[in-house]
Amino acid sequence: MDDKHSQTHRSRSSEAGEAVDPPVLGLRANFGQFGLLVLVNGFVGGMVGMERSILPSMAEEEFGLVARTAILSFIVVFGLSKAMANYFAGRWADSFGRKRILIAGWIVAIPVPFALMWAPTWEWVLAANVLLGVNQGLTWSTTVIMKIDLVGSKGRGLAMGINESAGYVAVALAALATGWIAGRYGLRPEPFYLGIAFILLGLSLSILLVRDTRGHVIQEALSQAEATTDVPTPRQVFWRTSALDRNLSSVSQAGLVNNLNDGMAWGLLPLYFATTGMTLEQIGVLAAIYPAVWGIGQMFTGALSDRLGRKGLIVWGMFLQAFGIGGIAMSEHFSAFALHAALLGAGTAMVYPTLLAAIGDVAAPSWRASAIGVYRLWRDLGYAFGAVIAGVVADAFGLVPAIWTVAALTLASGLLAAVRMTETRPAPS
């Protein structure tokens, strides 16, 4: 595969008898495209953020759902569709190019805000979340892959921190905005007008200004003298990332549990906050604190992992998440909820960009996009597992035991990473 692309690259370089310099790797050299992708990923995050504070309330008030498992069903279908889209985004990015997959992801999102505004039944909401999951999987995966392509091996943690920060700050701002709008104008249709704007801006930028980054992948592979005979098959990449490689599989399980507790935070915590007397606006603020701390924190934790290493941040980040979740279960007042939501966000900020950087450390350029796709498959299956586990336990035993169950699983994930994982950060040159 790389030989063919290399020949294509050389043939373009010699067109009209004029030599073309090969792509240069690095954040500074690619600042314009990198910044554009950060902006695009902000609109991607805004799409999922618009649901974050209001959809559980919408399920109860407008569709009459009572069982927690039924209410959380929108997260299950979102997680499953996003997980599968993540997997294929990685494979298709290697086969068809990054930009095409990014544009396709935005096109899939076009019906989502309209379906949420006008849904006559809960099944419409579920269908919209299938499309939203595909949108998130294709667009977010592609922006991750493209940023790793641009920066090369140095500054990978910083690049992932900036990418994830943009996405989750946008999640927080959209959650805050929709909570505020819903508190003043109602749950529908006004909060979902934001989604139309996000799609128009994200799709326009992706078509008109984003450039494909496969040339940077070729250049990195050539600089590392990577042999095409070393490229594993898609099946080998799947099993290596899922189970056989101790570092890649440790990253995959930590990502799954991270999003398992995020699924609980998304679907269960707004319901729990409501039982303690929080208003819709207060719930919107609490729903925004966690991803805001998560998003802003990643600006620092991604770069920190380039200096201190990946493993410590992953292990202690999972521990801090468990502590924050347990603290929420023991709290009853807004200030305590806000404090522990911030701790949950801080722990997630330590983990999220570091997991992606670790994948980039271990996987070679020629199969890195596919490995990221497999990792993100497992990571976003966590949404579905988290919603099912939290919903079943909540229906059987109550909301607080469900929250404690997720806290225990998060603690166990950190312990597993501590035992199984080794440091992946490349030695400073």
N, C-alpha and C positions, 0 to 999 in steps of 0.2 A: 504494500500500500504506500509506504513512504517513498519507495523508489519511483513510483509513478508520479506522485505529487512533486518530488524533487525534479524530475525531468520536465514536468509542466512549468515549474517555477523557473528553471534555467532557460526554457524556451521563451518564456515571456521576457526574461531578462535580456535576451539577445535580439528581441524584435527591433526592427529598423536599425540594426547595427549599434544599438545604444545599450550600454550596461546599466542595470538597475540594481541599486544596493539592496542586499537582503534585509528583511525586517530586523529591527533592533529590539531586543528584549529589555524589559525594565519599566518600572512605574513612571519615572521621569520622562523617558523617551516616548511613552505612549499615553501621556497625561490627558490629552484631548479625548481620545477614544475611551480611556478608562473612566474619565469623569462623565462622559455621555452614558456609559453603561451603568454607572452609579445612579444617575438620574432616572434611567429607564427602570432600574430595579426598585427605585422608590415608588414608582407608579404600580409596579407589580405588588409590592407590599400593601399599598393602599387598597387594592382590590380585595384582599382577604381581611384587611382591617375594618372595612365598612360593615362586616357582619359581626365583628368580635363582641361588641357590647350589647347588641339588641336582638340577635336571632333567638337565643333561648327564651327571652321574654315574648317575642313574637310567636314562638311555638305554643306557649301557654295561653296568651291573651287572645290571639287571632285564630288559632287552629284548635284550641281546647285540648292540647296534649297534656297528660298528667304523668305518665310513667317516665322516669328519667331516661331509661333506655331508648324510648321512642323519641324523646326530645333530642338526645345526643346522636340520633341516626344521621343527621346532616353532617356531623363530623366523621362518622364512619365512611359514608360514601365519598366525602371529600378526601379523606386519607387514602382510601383504596385507589381512587382515580389519580390522585397526585403521585402516589407511589409508582404506579405503572407508567405514568407519563415521564417521571424522573428516569426510569430505567431505559425507556425507549429514546428519551431525549439524548442520553449519553451515547447510545449506539448510533442514532441517526446523525448526531453532530459529527461523529467520525466519518460517516458515509456521505452525507449530503451537504455538510457545511453548517456552521453555527447560525448564521443570519437567517436562513430559511426556517429553521426550527423556531427561532425567536418570533418571527413574523407570524408563523402558524399558531403559536401560542396565544398571541393577541387576537387573532381572528376568531379562535374558539371562544374567547371571553365575551364577544359582542352581545349575545342574548342574555347574559347573566343578570345585569341590573334590571332589565325589563321584566324578566321572569320573577325576580324577587319583589318588584313593585306591584305586579299584577297577579301574583299566584293565587288562584282560587282554592287550591288544596295544598296540603303539606307535600304531596308528591311532586308538585312543581318546584318547591324549594329544594327537594332532594335532587331533582334533575339539574337545577341550576348549580348545585354544589358539585355534581359530577363534572360539569363543564368548568367550574371554577378550579377544581382540582387539576384538570388537564391543563388549563391556562397556567396555573402556578408551577406545575411540574415542568412544562416546556420552557416557559420564560425564565423562571428563577434558575433552573439548572443551566440554561444556556448562558446567562449572564455570569454565573460562577465559572463555568468552563472558559469563557472568553477572557475573563480577568486573569485566571491562572495562565492562560496562553500568553497574555501580554507581558506579565511581569517576569516569567521564568522562575528559576529556583530561588533567587534572592528576594526577600520581602514578601514571600507567599502569605505568611500569617497576616501581615499588614494589609495586603490586598483583600484577603477574605474578611478581615475585620471591617474594612471600609464598605465592602459589598453588603455584608449582613447588617451592618449598622444602618445603612441607607434603607434597606428593606424593612427592618423592624422599627426604626423611628417612624417610618411611614405607616406601619401597622398601628402604632400607638396614636399618631395624630389622627388617622382615619377613625379609630375606635372612639377617641375623645370627641371628634367632630360629629360622628353619627349619634353618639349618646346625647350630646347637647341638642342636636337637631330633633331627635326623637322626643326629648323632654319638652320641647316647645311646640312641635308641629305634629307629633304622632309617629308611630312606628313605620308607616308607609304613606305615600311613596317618597317623601322628601329626602330621607337619609341616603337613598340609593342613587340620587342624582350625581353624587360624587363619583360613582362607578363609571358613569358615562364619560365624565371628563377624564378619568384615569385611562380609559381605553383609547379615547381619541388621541391623547398626548403620547401614550406609550407606543401605539401602533404607528403614528406619524413619524416619531423619532426613529423607530426601528427600521422603517422603510427608507427614509430619506437620508439619514446620517450615519447609522451604524454600519461599520465595515466588518467583513468576515476576518477571522483570526487564524485560519488554518495555516497561512504562511508562517506565522510565528511558531506554530507547533513543529513545522518542518525544520525551521531554523534551530530550534532547541534540540530536536532529535539529532540533527547533523552535528551540532556543537558537542553533544554527548557521545557521538559515534555509536549511536544505538543501532544495532543490527536488526534488519527486518525479520530474520529468522527467530528473534526472541519475542516477537509479538504473540501473545497467547490468543486462543480462540475466545469468542464470547462466552462459551460454557466455562472455560478455564478461568476467565476473569470473574465470572459470577461466583464460582466456588472458592476462588482465592480470596475474594473480598468478603464473602459471607462466612467462611468457616476455616479455611486451610491456613491462611496467613494470620499469625497471631496478632499482628498490629492492625491489619485491615479489618479483621473480624471483631477485634476489640472496639475499634472505631464504629463499626456498624451497629453493634449492640448498644453502645452508649448513645448513638444517635437515635436509635429506636426508642430507648427509654426516655431520652430528653423530650421527644415529641409525644410520647405517651403522657408525660406529665403536662405538656403544653396542651394536649387535647382535653385533659381534665380541667386545666385552668380556663380554657376557652368555653367549654360547655357546662361545667359543673359549678365553678366558682361564682358566676353571676347569679345562679339559682341560690347558692348558699348565702351570698351577700344579701339577697332579697329577703331571705328568712330572718335575717338579723335586723331588718328595718331600714336597709339602705335604699335610697331613692334611685330612680333611673339615672339621674345625673351623677350621683355618687358612684354607682356601679360603673358608669362610663369612665370616670376618673380612675377607679381601681383597675378596670380593664386596660387602661392606658399606661399606668405606672409600670407594670411588669414589662411589657415590650419596650417602653421608653428607656428604662434602665438597661435592659438587655441590648437595645439598639445602640445607645450612646456608649455603653461600656465596651462594646466590641471595637470601637475606634482605638482603644488602648490595649485590650487583651490580645487582639490579633498580632499587633506589633510586639507585645510582651512575649508571646510564644516564640517569636523569631530570636529573642535574646535568651530566654530562660528554658525553652524547650516546650514540648507539647504535653507530655504525660502528666506532669504535675498540675497543670491548669485543668486538664480533663478530669482527673481524679478528684481534686478539691472542689472543682466546680460542681460535680455531681453531688458531693457531700453538702455543699452550701444550698443547692436546690432542695435537697431533702429537708434540711433545716427550715428553709423558708416555707415549704408546704406544710410541715408539721406545725409551724408557728401560726399559720392561717387557721388550721383546724382548732387551735386552742384560743383563738381570738374572738372577740364579739363587737369591737368598736372600730370605727373608721380609721383612726390613727394607727392602731395595731395592724389592721389589714394592710394599710399602706406600707408600713415598715416591712412586713414579711413579704409582701408582693415585690418590694424593691430588692430584698435579699434573694428571692427567687430569680428576679431579672439579672442580678449580679452574677449568680452562679451560672445561669444560662449564657451570659456574655463570656464567661471564662471558657465555656465548653464549645460553643457553636462554631466560631471561626477556626478554632484550634483543630477540631475534628476534620474540617475540610482541608486545612493546611497539612495535616498528617497524611491524608489520602494523597495529596500532591507530592509529599515527601517520598512515599513508598512506590507509587505507580509510575511507570515510565511514560514519557510523553505520548508514545504511539497508542497506548491503551488507557491513558489517564481519564479521558472523557467517559469511557465505558465503566471504569471503576467508580468514578463519581456517580454515574447513573445507578449502579448497583447499591452503593452506599445510601444514596438518597431514596432508593426503593425501600430499603429496610427502615431508614430514618422516618419516612412519612407513613409507613405502615403503623408506626407508633401512634399516629392520630386515631386510627381505627381501633387498635388494641386498647388505647387509653379510654376512648369513648365507651367501648363495650364493657371493659372491666369496671370503670367508674359507674356506668349506668346500672350494671347488674348488681354491684355491691350496694349502691345507693338505694335501689329498689328493695333489696333484701334486708339491709341493716341500717340505712340512713345515710345522709350526706357526709357527716363527720367520719364514720368508718371508711367510706369510700376515699376520702381525702387522705386519711392515714395509710390506706393500702398503697396508694400511689407514692407517698413519701417513702414507704419501706422498699418498694421496688426501685426507686431512684437511688437510695442508699446502697442497695445490693449491686446495682450497676457500677457505681463508683468503686466498690470493693473488687468486683471482677476485673475492671480495668487496671486497678492497682496491682493485681496478681499476675495478669496475663500479658499486659502491654509492656513494650520496651520503648525507649526514647527514639523518635523518628527524625528529629530535626537534624538536617545535614550539619556536619562539623564546619565551623567557620573556616573560610579559606584564607 
